[in-house]
Amino acid sequence: MNCQLCQKEMDAYRGGTLPEGIRIQVEAHLESCDACAQMNQLIFLSDKVMDEEKNLQSNPFLVTRIMAGIEDLAPGYESYHPVSVFQKVLKSAIVAVSLAAAIFIGVVAGNLYKPATPVNKIPVEMVYLNDAALESVDLLTN
Ligand SMILES: [Zn+2]
């Protein structure tokens, strides 16, 4: 028997459902092959752990104790975040005042800015330009 065949039959071997001839071959291989013997031992241990987990009983008082602990914490939790009416009013007042200050500062800064050359004056040459001669309307009609 080779390792592949032995590992294929291992589940049935541990379950005790193998026919007598194959069971003897698997046992002989497990005695001669360290790798398969270790794998068999590992699967045996993992099966044991899973069986132990299935038999674990949950503590019926655990949920009750946790919920009681949460309820004990709840009043203390409230005191960590006291939100009074005064604080709410103060917060919105601070937001409004800072918004107004930002707008005021923006307007003042915009009025303080003076360009180096006056932009409102039209250069003298522009007065003599004939717009109609620059762009003919006839081009657009065709
Ligand atoms: Zn083997």
Residues whose N, C-alpha, C, O or C-beta is under 5 A from the ligand:
A	BS01	ZN	N2 C3 C33 C36
